[in-house]
Amino acid sequence: MKKLKYIIAASLLLVLGIAVEHQHTHNSPKQLAVADVHVDTHFNLQELTTFRSGNIINIQLPGDILVQGTVNCVQEYVDGITRFGGSFERGRFCYAINNHQTVSGIVFYDDDVFVLNETPLADVLIYTRKNIDTVMCTQHPDNIMLAAGTVSTVTTSTDSNTTISNIVVTVFSSKPTSINQSYLEFRGLTVQDPVWNGGKPIVATAPNYTVAQITDVYNVVAARYAAFDVNVTTNFDLYNKAKPNTRTRVIFTTNDSWFLNCGGVAYISSFKLAGLGWYTPNVPCWVFTRTFGTSTKNVGEVAAHEAGHTLGLFHDGTSTSTYYYGQGNWGPIMGCAYGKTVVQFSKGEYTGANVKQDDITTVRSTLAMGSLVVAPVTQLNLNAGTFNNIGNIIAESLDIKTYTLPIVSPGTLTITAAPALYSAVDLTLQLLKNGSLVATADPVNVQAATLKASVTGGTYTIRVVPSGNSDTKTVVYSSYGSIGVFTLTGSLTNSGTLK
């Protein structure tokens, strides 16, 4: 253990000898210069200030594993944390030194992950071996035809760690006043983050989507998170102004050469962990668009999936597959829901589920959302015999929306509750008078519901209830994931008038 202590501590102490200039915001780390490559096996503590990108580091892991890696970048932040990332033949690593006092880190070695929790530099460094699926998502594009996207390499420099292309992206925001931001990055950029790619630069070439394609991707992601207090946006300024731990950045790129054979990748819980330990304040997740060509609906599903990982969600799979592909027209967001029309968060209610995580509760907790506030009863008014596109949001399976409708004269009332574009809600309609159920509509294998009923004078109550699907011949899912935006429209024929 003494050998472990001195090899690693000495290697890490090399970082501490670098002079720090506290003149940079936490969004713009100081990139340290590359020095001549040299190998340190026995360190002279008086020469630790020579440590730079390009140096060699020896890392002793559990199981008598000794690896020798190259440091590819070293970054210093105003919060007092120095982070450096590097790589070796069979993996990569990232470490963080906090105010020259403690160290934490993560090492990827083959299919294993070794985590070093924050430890005083003077102590023995003890790693914990973890399953990679508990730390990172790698969404493999099983059965998806690869298609080359359009690559753009036009960039302009903004700082030493990030370059942004000159692509103009239409600004969208689903909830611009929210404290939480989920930023969709389509512009193309070069990123050097110690925790990604062993700290080597990533040229994230833009997919060069049209306005219509970006809009479609945005609509998918916004629909998946409509029930939560988070702003899905393409507005970089809103992301940049938000504090770490209240934001995530989803980068769309055609360049998957640095992380092959997956549709996207993310660190689990990086939304809350950004700026802590080895996670930089700007730690992104990734969507590799080449995998899906022009199928922007599937690209949006990958983005929603990876964003879910940053919010603390694990995969929905089975005992034989990391990803559950769903059934019929239904699939889980945290599984593999390509090509599905009803895509929902899950808590592992499907047959063979190996993860019982309550997705909705987990996301609400990460976003620091309080108890569900039930909307008050809304009174509808018939204008020329109709009411149109009354919008609302179902936030969870117990969130029933209630409307009153005063009617004077007899007639035929027709009501439709329908999901908005890409919404996950499956709806049941109920019509009541004086507390008694008059009519109900809950069609099988259809998310929308339409109800027709003969009415007389009086005040009626309309209830929009989140529901599931029970057709055992096609697909079965509960009301759990039936959340999102819906619209309510209606008409009264014959002599119906306002009360």
C-alpha positions as CSV (number, residue, x, y, z in Angstrom):
1,M,0.0,0.0,0.0
2,K,2.9,2.4,0.6
3,K,4.0,1.9,-3.0
4,L,0.4,2.7,-4.1
5,K,0.4,5.8,-1.9
6,Y,3.7,7.2,-3.1
7,I,3.3,6.4,-6.8
8,I,-0.2,7.9,-7.2
9,A,0.2,10.7,-4.6
10,A,3.4,11.8,-6.2
11,S,2.0,11.6,-9.7
12,L,-1.0,13.7,-8.6
13,L,1.1,16.1,-6.6
14,L,2.8,17.0,-9.9
15,V,-0.4,18.9,-10.8
16,L,-0.3,20.8,-7.6
17,G,3.0,22.5,-8.4
18,I,1.5,24.4,-11.3
19,A,1.0,28.1,-10.7
20,V,-2.7,29.0,-10.7
21,E,-4.2,32.2,-12.1
22,H,-7.6,32.8,-10.7
23,Q,-8.8,35.0,-13.5
24,H,-11.1,32.6,-15.3
25,T,-14.8,31.9,-14.7
26,H,-15.9,28.4,-14.0
27,N,-17.1,28.2,-17.6
28,S,-13.6,28.9,-19.0
29,P,-10.8,26.8,-17.5
30,K,-7.2,27.8,-18.0
31,Q,-5.6,25.3,-20.4
32,L,-2.1,24.5,-19.3
33,A,0.7,24.3,-21.8
34,V,2.1,21.0,-23.3
35,A,5.5,20.2,-22.0
36,D,8.1,17.7,-23.3
37,V,7.1,14.2,-22.6
38,H,9.0,12.4,-19.9
39,V,8.5,9.4,-17.7
40,D,8.5,9.8,-13.9
41,T,8.9,6.6,-11.9
42,H,10.7,8.2,-8.9
43,F,9.6,11.8,-8.3
44,N,11.7,14.6,-7.0
45,L,9.3,16.7,-5.0
46,Q,11.3,19.8,-5.7
47,E,10.6,19.4,-9.5
48,L,6.9,18.9,-9.4
49,T,6.2,22.2,-11.2
50,T,7.4,20.6,-14.4
51,F,4.2,18.5,-14.7
52,R,2.2,19.3,-17.9
53,S,0.1,17.7,-20.6
54,G,2.2,15.1,-22.2
55,N,3.7,13.7,-19.0
56,I,3.5,10.0,-18.1
57,I,1.6,8.9,-15.0
58,N,1.7,5.5,-13.3
59,I,-1.6,4.3,-11.8
60,Q,-1.9,1.3,-9.4
61,L,-5.4,-0.3,-9.5
62,P,-6.8,-3.1,-7.4
63,G,-5.9,-6.6,-8.5
64,D,-2.2,-5.7,-8.9
65,I,-3.0,-3.8,-12.1
66,L,-0.4,-1.2,-12.9
67,V,-1.0,1.0,-15.9
68,Q,1.1,3.8,-17.4
69,G,-0.9,6.5,-19.1
70,T,-0.3,9.8,-20.9
71,V,-1.9,13.0,-19.6
72,N,-3.6,14.7,-22.5
73,C,-5.0,17.9,-20.8
74,V,-4.7,19.7,-17.5
75,Q,-7.3,22.4,-16.6
76,E,-7.5,24.8,-13.7
77,Y,-10.8,26.3,-12.5
78,V,-11.5,29.3,-10.3
79,D,-13.3,27.0,-7.8
80,G,-9.8,25.7,-6.9
81,I,-10.2,22.4,-8.6
82,T,-7.5,21.2,-11.1
83,R,-8.7,18.5,-13.4
84,F,-6.6,16.4,-15.8
85,G,-7.5,13.6,-18.2
86,G,-5.5,11.1,-20.0
87,S,-5.4,7.7,-21.7
88,F,-3.5,4.4,-21.9
89,E,-3.6,1.4,-24.2
90,R,-6.6,-0.2,-22.5
91,G,-8.5,2.8,-21.1
92,R,-8.5,6.4,-19.9
93,F,-8.6,8.3,-16.7
94,C,-9.6,11.6,-15.1
95,Y,-8.5,13.1,-11.8
96,A,-9.5,16.2,-9.8
97,I,-7.3,17.9,-7.2
98,N,-9.3,20.1,-4.9
99,N,-7.4,23.1,-3.5
100,H,-4.2,21.1,-3.3
101,Q,-5.7,19.1,-0.5
102,T,-7.8,16.2,-1.8
103,V,-8.0,14.0,-4.9
104,S,-10.8,12.1,-6.6
105,G,-10.8,10.3,-9.9
106,I,-12.2,7.7,-12.3
107,V,-10.3,5.2,-14.3
108,F,-11.7,3.1,-17.2
109,Y,-9.8,-0.1,-17.7
110,D,-11.2,-2.5,-20.3
111,D,-14.9,-3.1,-19.2
112,D,-14.3,-2.1,-15.6
113,V,-14.5,1.3,-13.9
114,F,-12.4,2.2,-10.8
115,V,-13.6,5.1,-8.8
116,L,-11.5,7.0,-6.3
117,N,-13.7,9.0,-3.9
118,E,-12.4,12.2,-2.5
119,T,-9.4,11.4,-0.4
120,P,-6.7,13.6,1.3
121,L,-3.5,13.5,-0.7
122,A,-1.6,12.4,2.3
123,D,-3.7,9.2,2.7
124,V,-3.6,5.9,0.9
125,L,-5.7,6.0,-2.3
126,I,-8.3,3.3,-2.4
127,Y,-10.3,2.6,-5.5
128,T,-13.7,0.9,-5.8
129,R,-14.4,-1.3,-8.8
130,K,-17.8,-0.6,-10.4
131,N,-19.9,-1.9,-13.3
132,I,-19.6,0.6,-16.1
133,D,-23.5,0.7,-16.5
134,T,-23.7,2.3,-13.0
135,V,-21.4,5.2,-14.2
136,M,-22.0,5.7,-17.9
137,C,-24.5,4.9,-20.6
138,T,-23.4,3.7,-24.0
139,Q,-26.5,3.4,-26.2
140,H,-25.7,0.8,-28.8
141,P,-27.5,1.2,-32.2
142,D,-28.6,-2.5,-32.4
143,N,-30.5,-3.2,-35.7
144,I,-30.2,0.4,-36.7
145,M,-28.9,1.1,-40.3
146,L,-25.9,3.4,-40.2
147,A,-26.1,6.4,-42.5
148,A,-23.5,9.0,-43.1
149,G,-24.5,12.5,-42.1
150,T,-23.4,15.8,-43.6
151,V,-20.2,16.9,-42.0
152,S,-19.2,20.6,-41.4
153,T,-15.7,21.5,-40.4
154,V,-16.1,25.3,-40.5
155,T,-15.2,26.7,-37.0
156,T,-14.2,29.9,-35.4
157,S,-12.1,30.1,-32.2
158,T,-13.8,31.3,-29.0
159,D,-11.4,30.1,-26.3
160,S,-8.7,27.5,-25.7
161,N,-11.2,24.7,-24.9
162,T,-14.2,25.2,-27.2
163,T,-14.6,26.3,-30.8
164,I,-18.0,27.0,-32.2
165,S,-19.1,26.8,-35.8
166,N,-20.9,29.6,-37.5
167,I,-24.1,27.6,-38.0
168,V,-27.2,29.6,-36.9
169,V,-29.8,27.6,-35.0
170,T,-33.4,28.7,-34.5
171,V,-34.0,29.5,-30.8
172,F,-36.6,27.3,-29.0
173,S,-37.4,27.2,-25.3
174,S,-40.1,25.0,-23.7
175,K,-40.0,26.7,-20.3
176,P,-37.7,29.7,-20.5
177,T,-38.3,30.8,-16.9
178,S,-37.2,27.5,-15.3
179,I,-34.1,27.4,-13.2
180,N,-33.1,24.1,-14.9
181,Q,-31.8,24.1,-18.5
182,S,-31.4,21.2,-20.9
183,Y,-29.5,22.7,-23.8
184,L,-29.5,21.1,-27.3
185,E,-26.3,21.9,-29.1
186,F,-26.5,21.7,-32.9
187,R,-23.8,24.2,-34.0
188,G,-20.8,22.0,-34.1
189,L,-17.9,22.7,-31.8
190,T,-14.5,21.4,-30.5
191,V,-14.5,20.2,-26.9
192,Q,-11.6,19.3,-24.7
193,D,-13.0,18.0,-21.4
194,P,-10.8,15.9,-19.1
195,V,-13.6,13.4,-18.5
196,W,-14.3,12.6,-22.2
197,N,-12.0,10.9,-24.7
198,G,-9.1,10.8,-22.3
199,G,-8.9,14.6,-22.4
200,K,-8.1,14.6,-26.1
201,P,-9.9,17.2,-28.2
202,I,-13.2,16.1,-29.8
203,V,-14.1,17.8,-33.1
204,A,-17.9,17.6,-32.8
205,T,-18.9,18.3,-36.4
206,A,-22.4,19.6,-36.8
207,P,-25.1,17.4,-38.3
208,N,-26.1,20.5,-40.5
209,Y,-29.8,19.9,-39.9
210,T,-32.4,22.1,-41.6
211,V,-34.6,24.3,-39.5
212,A,-37.4,21.7,-39.9
213,Q,-35.1,18.8,-38.7
214,I,-33.9,20.8,-35.6
215,T,-37.5,21.6,-34.9
216,D,-38.4,18.0,-35.0
217,V,-35.6,16.9,-32.7
218,Y,-36.5,19.7,-30.3
219,N,-40.2,18.8,-30.3
220,V,-39.4,15.2,-29.3
221,V,-37.2,16.1,-26.4
222,A,-39.5,18.9,-25.2
223,A,-42.4,16.5,-25.3
224,R,-40.5,13.9,-23.2
225,Y,-39.8,16.5,-20.5
226,A,-43.0,18.6,-20.7
227,A,-44.2,17.4,-17.3
228,F,-41.0,18.5,-15.5
229,D,-39.6,21.8,-14.4
230,V,-36.8,22.0,-17.0
231,N,-36.4,24.2,-20.0
232,V,-35.5,22.2,-23.2
233,T,-33.8,24.9,-25.3
234,T,-31.5,25.7,-28.2
235,N,-30.7,29.0,-26.5
236,F,-27.0,28.9,-25.4
237,D,-27.3,32.0,-23.4
238,L,-29.8,30.4,-21.0
239,Y,-27.6,27.4,-20.6
240,N,-24.5,29.6,-20.0
241,K,-26.2,31.7,-17.4
242,A,-27.4,28.8,-15.4
243,K,-25.4,27.4,-12.6
244,P,-23.7,24.1,-12.7
245,N,-26.0,21.4,-11.1
246,T,-29.0,23.1,-12.8
247,R,-28.1,22.4,-16.4
248,T,-27.0,19.9,-19.0
249,R,-25.7,20.2,-22.6
250,V,-26.6,17.6,-25.2
251,I,-24.2,17.8,-28.1
252,F,-25.4,16.5,-31.5
253,T,-22.5,15.5,-33.8
254,T,-21.7,13.3,-36.8
255,N,-18.3,12.5,-35.3
256,D,-18.5,9.2,-33.4
257,S,-15.0,8.1,-34.3
258,W,-13.9,8.7,-30.7
259,F,-16.7,6.5,-29.2
260,L,-17.6,3.9,-31.7
261,N,-20.7,1.7,-32.0
262,C,-23.2,3.7,-30.0
263,G,-26.0,6.1,-30.6
264,G,-25.1,8.4,-27.7
265,V,-23.3,8.5,-24.4
266,A,-23.7,10.2,-21.1
267,Y,-22.5,10.1,-17.5
268,I,-25.2,9.1,-15.1
269,S,-26.2,12.0,-12.7
270,S,-23.8,14.4,-14.4
271,F,-26.6,17.1,-14.3
272,K,-26.2,17.3,-10.5
273,L,-22.5,16.3,-10.4
274,A,-21.3,19.0,-12.9
275,G,-18.6,21.0,-11.2
276,L,-18.0,18.5,-8.5
277,G,-15.0,16.2,-8.3
278,W,-13.7,15.1,-11.7
279,Y,-16.8,16.5,-13.5
280,T,-16.3,19.8,-15.2
281,P,-19.0,22.5,-14.8
282,N,-19.8,22.1,-18.5
283,V,-19.7,18.3,-18.8
284,P,-21.9,17.4,-21.8
285,C,-23.6,14.3,-23.0
286,W,-23.6,13.2,-26.7
287,V,-25.8,12.2,-29.5
288,F,-24.2,10.6,-32.6
289,T,-26.4,11.5,-35.5
290,R,-24.6,9.5,-38.1
291,T,-26.2,6.4,-36.7
292,F,-29.7,7.6,-37.6
293,G,-29.2,9.6,-40.8
294,T,-32.2,11.8,-41.3
295,S,-34.5,10.0,-38.8
296,T,-34.8,13.0,-36.5
297,K,-37.5,11.4,-34.4
298,N,-35.1,8.7,-33.4
299,V,-32.4,11.3,-32.9
300,G,-34.7,13.1,-30.5
301,E,-35.4,9.8,-28.6
302,V,-31.6,9.3,-28.2
303,A,-31.3,12.9,-26.9
304,A,-34.2,12.3,-24.4
305,H,-32.5,9.0,-23.3
306,E,-29.1,10.6,-22.8
307,A,-30.5,13.6,-21.0
308,G,-32.3,11.1,-18.7
309,H,-29.0,9.5,-17.8
310,T,-27.6,12.9,-16.8
311,L,-30.7,13.3,-14.5
312,G,-29.9,10.0,-12.7
313,L,-31.8,7.4,-14.8
314,F,-30.4,3.9,-15.5
315,H,-31.3,1.6,-18.4
316,D,-34.6,-0.2,-18.8
317,G,-33.6,-3.7,-19.8
318,T,-34.1,-7.4,-19.2
319,S,-32.0,-10.2,-17.8
320,T,-30.8,-10.9,-21.3
321,S,-30.6,-7.4,-22.8
322,T,-29.3,-4.1,-21.6
323,Y,-32.1,-2.4,-23.5
324,Y,-35.8,-3.3,-23.6
325,Y,-37.2,-2.6,-27.0
326,G,-40.8,-2.4,-25.9
327,Q,-43.8,-4.1,-27.4
328,G,-46.2,-3.2,-30.1
329,N,-46.2,0.6,-30.4
330,W,-44.9,1.2,-26.9
331,G,-41.3,1.6,-25.6
332,P,-39.5,3.0,-22.6
333,I,-37.4,6.1,-23.0
334,M,-34.6,4.6,-21.0
335,G,-34.7,1.4,-23.1
336,C,-34.6,1.5,-26.9
337,A,-37.8,3.1,-28.2
338,Y,-36.8,3.7,-31.9
339,G,-39.8,3.6,-34.2
340,K,-42.4,3.6,-31.3
341,T,-45.3,6.0,-31.2
342,V,-45.9,5.8,-27.4
343,V,-42.6,6.4,-25.7
344,Q,-42.8,6.8,-21.9
345,F,-40.8,6.8,-18.7
346,S,-41.0,3.5,-16.8
347,K,-40.7,2.0,-13.4
348,G,-40.1,-1.5,-14.7
349,E,-43.6,-2.8,-14.9
350,Y,-43.1,-4.7,-18.2
351,T,-42.5,-8.5,-18.2
352,G,-38.9,-9.4,-17.5
353,A,-37.8,-5.9,-16.3
354,N,-34.4,-6.0,-14.5
355,V,-34.6,-2.4,-13.2
356,K,-37.4,-1.1,-11.1
357,Q,-36.2,2.5,-10.9
358,D,-39.1,5.0,-10.6
359,D,-38.0,7.3,-13.5
360,I,-40.5,10.1,-12.8
361,T,-39.7,10.4,-9.1
362,T,-36.0,10.3,-9.8
363,V,-36.2,13.1,-12.4
364,R,-38.4,15.2,-10.2
365,S,-35.9,14.8,-7.3
366,T,-32.9,15.7,-9.4
367,L,-34.7,18.9,-10.6
368,A,-35.6,19.8,-7.0
369,M,-39.3,19.8,-7.9
370,G,-41.6,19.9,-4.9
371,S,-44.9,18.1,-4.3
372,L,-47.3,17.9,-7.2
373,V,-49.6,20.9,-7.3
374,V,-53.0,19.8,-8.6
375,A,-54.5,22.3,-10.9
376,P,-57.8,23.9,-9.9
377,V,-61.0,23.0,-11.6
378,T,-61.3,25.0,-14.8
379,Q,-64.6,26.3,-16.1
380,L,-65.1,26.0,-19.9
381,N,-67.3,28.4,-21.8
382,L,-69.0,27.5,-25.1
383,N,-68.3,30.1,-27.7
384,A,-70.5,29.6,-30.7
385,G,-71.1,26.1,-29.5
386,T,-67.4,25.1,-29.3
387,F,-64.3,25.3,-27.1
388,N,-61.0,24.8,-28.8
389,N,-57.5,23.6,-28.0
390,I,-57.6,24.0,-24.3
391,G,-54.0,23.0,-23.4
392,N,-52.9,21.3,-20.2
393,I,-50.2,19.0,-18.8
394,I,-50.5,15.7,-17.1
395,A,-47.7,15.5,-14.5
396,E,-48.2,12.0,-13.1
397,S,-50.7,9.1,-13.1
398,L,-52.8,10.6,-10.3
399,D,-52.9,14.0,-12.0
400,I,-56.5,14.2,-13.2
401,K,-57.6,17.4,-14.9
402,T,-61.1,18.5,-14.2
403,Y,-63.3,21.0,-16.1
404,T,-66.8,22.3,-15.5
405,L,-69.2,23.0,-18.4
406,P,-72.5,24.9,-17.8
407,I,-75.2,23.9,-20.3
408,V,-78.6,25.4,-20.6
409,S,-80.4,23.5,-23.4
410,P,-80.4,19.9,-24.5
411,G,-78.0,18.8,-27.2
412,T,-75.2,16.5,-28.2
413,L,-71.9,17.2,-26.6
414,T,-68.7,16.0,-28.3
415,I,-65.4,16.1,-26.5
416,T,-61.9,15.1,-27.7
417,A,-58.8,14.9,-25.5
418,A,-55.7,14.4,-27.7
419,P,-51.9,14.2,-27.0
420,A,-49.8,17.1,-28.4
421,L,-47.1,16.3,-30.9
422,Y,-44.9,13.4,-29.5
423,S,-46.6,13.5,-26.1
424,A,-46.6,10.3,-24.1
425,V,-50.1,10.8,-22.6
426,D,-52.7,8.1,-23.1
427,L,-56.1,9.5,-22.2
428,T,-59.5,8.5,-20.8
429,L,-62.4,10.9,-20.9
430,Q,-65.2,11.0,-18.3
431,L,-68.4,13.1,-18.3
432,L,-70.2,13.5,-15.0
433,K,-73.4,15.3,-13.9
434,N,-74.1,15.9,-10.2
435,G,-71.2,13.5,-9.4
436,S,-72.6,10.7,-11.4
437,L,-70.8,9.2,-14.4
438,V,-72.8,9.9,-17.6
439,A,-70.3,8.7,-20.3
440,T,-66.7,7.5,-20.6
441,A,-64.3,7.0,-23.5
442,D,-61.1,4.9,-23.2
443,P,-60.3,3.4,-26.7
444,V,-57.8,0.6,-26.9
445,N,-54.5,1.2,-28.8
446,V,-55.3,4.9,-29.2
447,Q,-53.8,7.7,-27.1
448,A,-56.6,10.2,-27.9
449,A,-60.2,9.8,-26.6
450,T,-63.4,11.2,-28.1
451,L,-66.7,11.1,-26.2
452,K,-70.2,11.8,-27.4
453,A,-73.2,12.2,-25.1
454,S,-76.6,13.6,-25.1
455,V,-76.9,16.4,-22.4
456,T,-79.6,18.4,-20.8
457,G,-79.5,21.7,-18.9
458,G,-77.1,21.8,-15.9
459,T,-73.5,21.9,-15.0
460,Y,-71.4,19.0,-16.2
461,T,-67.9,17.9,-15.2
462,I,-65.3,16.7,-17.7
463,R,-62.4,14.6,-16.3
464,V,-59.3,13.9,-18.3
465,V,-57.6,10.9,-16.7
466,P,-54.2,9.5,-17.6
467,S,-54.6,5.8,-18.6
468,G,-52.8,2.8,-19.9
469,N,-53.5,0.2,-22.6
470,S,-54.8,-3.3,-21.8
471,D,-55.1,-5.0,-25.2
472,T,-53.2,-8.2,-24.4
473,K,-53.1,-9.0,-28.1
474,T,-50.9,-6.0,-28.9
475,V,-49.4,-4.0,-26.1
476,V,-49.9,-3.6,-22.3
477,Y,-48.7,-0.6,-20.3
478,S,-50.0,1.1,-17.2
479,S,-50.9,4.7,-16.6
480,Y,-47.6,5.3,-14.9
481,G,-45.8,7.0,-17.9
482,S,-48.8,8.7,-19.3
483,I,-47.5,12.2,-18.8
484,G,-47.2,15.2,-21.0
485,V,-49.2,17.8,-22.9
486,F,-52.7,17.3,-24.3
487,T,-55.4,19.5,-25.8
488,L,-59.1,19.5,-25.1
489,T,-61.7,20.5,-27.7
490,G,-65.4,20.2,-27.8
491,S,-68.7,21.2,-29.4
492,L,-72.4,21.3,-28.5
493,T,-74.9,20.9,-31.3
494,N,-78.6,21.8,-31.4
495,S,-79.7,24.4,-28.9
496,G,-76.8,24.4,-26.3
497,T,-76.0,27.9,-25.0
498,L,-74.1,29.4,-22.1
499,K,-75.7,29.1,-18.7
